[in-house]
């Protein structure tokens, strides 16, 4: 037998064998119970990174374990292949987005195969291919027919240079993330999905997701944002040249109504728009608001700006009390009614605004209950007692809310209302590389869905990116089409779908892939919901929320009887690495630096290098590790083992050379043990007990995704086997160790299995069974103390009676020497734990 395990031979050999045997096809065992394991599919950027490797290794171990425990496993892989990066590459590299994307897919697929992931590649899909997005178009039309899709004019972030709509996340300091141009707020006709129809369901459903992280459920709950409060109107003071008689607002804190010092409306509020027609300064201010802020989150930290309209709003509880009306940059028309009343003492945003414009800041909630408690240098947002609020004084917050709502409803100036932070999902994108929206615009027939027998609506290949904007708008022929209703010349919709739509149902298409429909209901339901979903917490809100909505929407129209797509969710930690920089502040990669004594220096010229913080691996900071290079050096299994062994999977993993080298050394230890296995006879009772405890423990840890604990148990068993004398038990333990290792290090395990004469592939072997009787310890270690100090330990049968335990302790040579000629005053015996001898 070779002295060392050679991964470079083993990796390629077994990967080829698994492919030839179709070892990981989901339909190999239709009679077995089903288990669906899924990791979030990647964007084909060109190369996988260590974060991918960690994510997919976790899912792979679980998938392999499920197969060994008798399940038919669906463990697929595909590509989230549409989106702006491909168009940016087209502009920068002068290459077609499809060419760039498909080349990246092939390269990344080869990288994934090198690491030996047990994917069912027969179900591979790419969202950029017509055989995927054509079915997506069909589902879109189904939702359209059900009234869950509509079109309306909506304010968007418009980049005037790139001539495209930007998501809020693509607006940096009020400018386009790529062009750097000041972003404008424009109104465009956009397509929306009615996710708000499912707001209550989506919120209530979170309570059933017991196997989701609490933080993710909380993030979704906050995003959905159910709020109960008071909707009412401020009447505008008579005599003012007002374009309306009142301003409607909604507040979740009506208890603070006596702390109001101003009313503010959005720049796009009907009152602001009407006033701006006659006030050039206000029109200019409104334009500035549209450029400076795009989302509620961004405006929280932006400078608060306002324009006094001269209008006065009458306080609903005091006709003599008038509040100034401002147009303010921190109020958005898309949220609530587009108007708020400001309570500066108890809202930080309002506090900053009032401080800037010299408006009153009146405390109406006090932590101490004292009406004269001074206002500090920031808003008070905690719990307390209502003060300075007339009939509300002395009430707690919740009681005061109820009292104000009851007064408003009794007097007819307001009503209790439930509102939602969640807004309908705007899915229109003014770009080429996405799913074409299957709609036709006809001058006579208006909006006409594309007939399903004309799907897919395929993207044209002959486009150019020389001119900014959407190439579909400029294409000579693509948008020209005959109206299916009247036969006259009409126009295709040139907007494409948000890529979140692509990922909102891909897990269903993985489960069922007929050619003539998006999925077969019965086949999809046989796999769904996904048993274990694994991915980054950065997708905790939008992707997961949209997928939950899409599944519910399909259920509502009878397409599927599954509401929640993901039964169990796991969000893994990131992979981190040390950073280094040069004296000029530029980042240095790990292979550009070395340690010189206690200092770091650049390898190229010996100049000082500065060791920075440990941070998430990123290309921009050059602290990345190339998986290909590590596999080239250590093989796939060492990388896999290190990904699992050094940190709990939900925490960040610090990459270290010592860690990967340790994983390599462990592979060699297992290899040597296999080489030392023989046909010796005899039983090692202690080793047998350890073996069966390890079988049970490792299985439980894998099920719980506690991979680092499973690895620790395997280390303990390995140590015990190495120390054990030759016996039949030792030979059994070595054989079982190889089975336990196989989900984590499958190439090593296959090679060892073959050497041990195992039947077939270890990928097809069953998980070893444990004997429950051997999980219970029948011996215990008892501490023997003299005057409270440990002097000896004894291994004795579990449950030994007090008299026998005392006798065994007093018979110990160490204890007899310690006691000497002293008199024994008392012996305290705690069965199975300790004996304390008092002299």
Secondary structure, 3 states (H helix, E strand, C coil): CCCCCCHHHHHHHHHHHHHHHCCCCCCCCCCCEEEEEEECCECCCCCCCHHHHHHHHHHHHHHHHHHHCCEEEECCCEECCCCHHHHHHHHHHCCCHHHHHHHHHHHHHHHHHHCCCCCCHHHCEECCCHHHHHHHHHHHHHHHHCCCEEEEEEEEEEECCCCEEECHHHEECCEECCCCCEEEEEEEEEEEECHHHHHHHHHHHHHHCCECCHHHHHHHHHHHCEEEEEEEEEEECCCCCCCCCEEEEEECCHHHHHHCCEEEECCCCHHHHHHHCCCHHHHHHHHHHHHHCCCHHHHHHCCCCEEEEEEEEEECCEEEEEEEEEEECCCCCCCCCCEEEECHHHCHHHHHHHHHHCCCCCCCEECCCCCCCCCCCCCCCCCCEECCCHHHCCCEHHHHHHHHHHHHHHHCCEEEEEEECCCCEECEECCCCCCECCEEEECCCEEEECCHHHCCCCCCCCCCCCCCCCHHHHCCCCCEEECCCCCCEEEECCCEECHHHHCCCHHHHHHCCCCCCCCCHHHHHHHCCECEEEECHHHCCHHHHHHHHHHHHHHHCCCCCCCCCECEEEECCCEEEEEEECCCCCEECHHHEEEECCEEEECCCCCEEEEEEEEECCCCCCCCCCHHHHHHHHCHHHHHHHHHHCCCCCCCEECCHHHHHHHHHHHHHHHHHHHHCCCCCCCCHHHHHHHHHHHHHHHHHHHCCCHHHHHHHHHHHHHHHHHCCCCHHHHHHHHHHHHHHCCCCHHHHHHHHHHCCCCCCHHHCCCCCCCHHHHCCCEEEEEEEECCEEEEEEEEECCCCHHHHHHHHHCCHHHHHHHCCCCCCEEEEECCCEEEEEC
